[in-house]
Amino acid sequence: MLDTTPLTSAVDHFADRLRAAPQSRLQRGAAAEALALARELAVRAQRIESPDAEPREMPDAGMFAAADQIVVAGRDLAVVLDDPADLADAVTLVEESVRRAGV
């Protein structure tokens, strides 16, 4: 079994930073960046779980839910990952998203 702690730690860290961010920072793009990340992580998990099915898009639940959405999507992906390269790619994706969000 693959140790996905690096991914869960990265999404938890990002979520914590979003929760601590002022509303103005969320409005300036941090929440949108987090939603884009959550959607990508969700799509990756769905492609692993059901490769023949069309992935469903995670809905926009609002800027104050973005932190929870990345945690849910990140943990869903962590449960199904079995390739170390995919894990490393997902962690890099989260780290890049944190930088773009500016939190």
N, C-alpha and C positions, 0 to 999 in steps of 0.2 A: 504494500500500500504506500502510495506517495505521500510524503509529508508536505502538506499545503499550508503550513504555518506562515511562510513568507507572504502568501497571497492574503490570507485572512488578517494578518497583522497590518499589511499595507492598506486594505480597505477600511479596517477599523481606525487606523491613524487618520486617513483622509476624512472619514465620517466625523471623527472627533474634532478635527480642524474646521469642518463645515459647521458643526453645531456651535462652535465657539465664535464663528465669524459674525460680524455685524450684518444686519439686513442689507445695508448698502453694498457690501462686498458680494453677497449672494446675488443681488440684482444686477451687478456689473458683470456677471458672467460665471461666477463660481458655481452657482446652482445649475446653470445650463451645461457647464462642463461635466458636472457630476452626473446629470441625467444622461448625457451622451455616453459616459463611461458605463453607467448602470445598464443602459440598453445594449452596449457592445458585450459586456460580460454576460448578460442574459442570453444574447444570441449565441455566443460561444458555448454556453452550457446546453442550450437547446440542440445545437448541432451535434454535440457529443451524445446526448441522450436519445435524440430522434433524428438521425441524419437524413431520413427521407421526407421528413415533415418540414413545411414552411415555418420558419421561426416567427413567433408572435412578438410584437413590439411592446415593450414596457410602456405603460401610459405615463403621462406627465402628471404627477400628483401634487405639483406645486413646489416652490423653492424650499419650503421648510421640511419637505419629505425627502429631498434629494439625498441626504446623508443616510437615511434608512434604506433608500432604494439601492445605493451602492453596496451597503452591507449585505442585504438580501441577495442581490445578484452575485456578489463576490463569493459569498458562502455557498450559493447554489453551484457555482462553477467549481469551487474547491472540492465539493463532494464528488463530482464526476470526473475530475482530472485524473489521468493516469500516465501522462507523458511529461517528463521533466522539462522538455523544451517548451511545451505549451504553458507550463507553470511559469517558467522564466519569462515568457512573452507576456503573460497576463500581469505579472508583477511589474514589468517595465511599462506596460500600458497604464497601470494605476499611477506609477511614479511620474510619468509624463503628464498625466491628467492633473495631478496635484500641482505641478509646476505651472501648467497653463491656467489653472484656477486661481493661482496666486494666494492660496491660503496656507 
